Amino acid sequence: MSNEPITLTAGDAEVTVLPGNGGRIGGLRVGGTELLRQGERFGCFPMVPWCGRIRDGRFRDGATVHQMPLNSPPHAIHGTARDGAWRVARTTTDEAVITYDLVEPWPHPGRVTQQVALTPDAVTLTMSVETYDSSFPAQIGWHPWFNRNLGGEDVRLAFSAVWQEERGDDHLPTGNRLDPKPGPWDDCFGMPGGVDVTLTWPGLLELTVASREEWVVVYDEQAEAVCVEPQTGPPNGLNTAPRLVTPLEPLEASTTWSWRRL
């Protein structure tokens, strides 16, 4: 197992992959400008085998209730893979494939594979969860921290969602759907046609976060960064909208970030 950073390059774009730090993307530089907030808990980390919060850290799997550690009391948040070391399967100049075997406290054996593929004007992240044992519910998502300011005006967010999940006092969806409201946000939105969110740093760069998935969490309540998180289900989705991983059918998702200079 290698914990060394992996650097991918294509044109004037450069991505740093950190297998030893939760399989996260440590940096994305375009023309020498760093787009992701730096720090060992930032960059962009994979959310797997669940996204966002699980209510009270508990989820039901058939007749069994499983308890996850409360790493964001009173809830469990963002999965377990971001806390582990991933293995390097293969690398080239512009692609890396890394894997992570699910272990306790997650109750089911499984393997996560993440591919990072870079071109001069885009990076695509693809993740799958597979099992050769019993089936289990799971989610996939990504949690990027984009720098709010790149040296000019603050970033502007633009997206058109069909609905916004009503957020309760416990930060979890209540099950009600609302018309999207203006920010600031720490909220989950529904985009049945696929996630499509544009971040514009005026006069500098425009970046689009796209995914075939229909859920995205937008978080812009922090001074340093904004987060646009495509995922396969809403927060607490292991209980409310589970996707099943089976020996015959892995769970797969991808997101592409594409950019252009302004």
Order of alpha helices (4+ residues) and beta strands (2+ residues): beta-beta-beta-beta-beta-beta-beta-beta-beta-beta-beta-beta-beta-beta-beta-beta-beta-beta-beta-beta-beta-beta-beta-beta-alpha-beta-beta
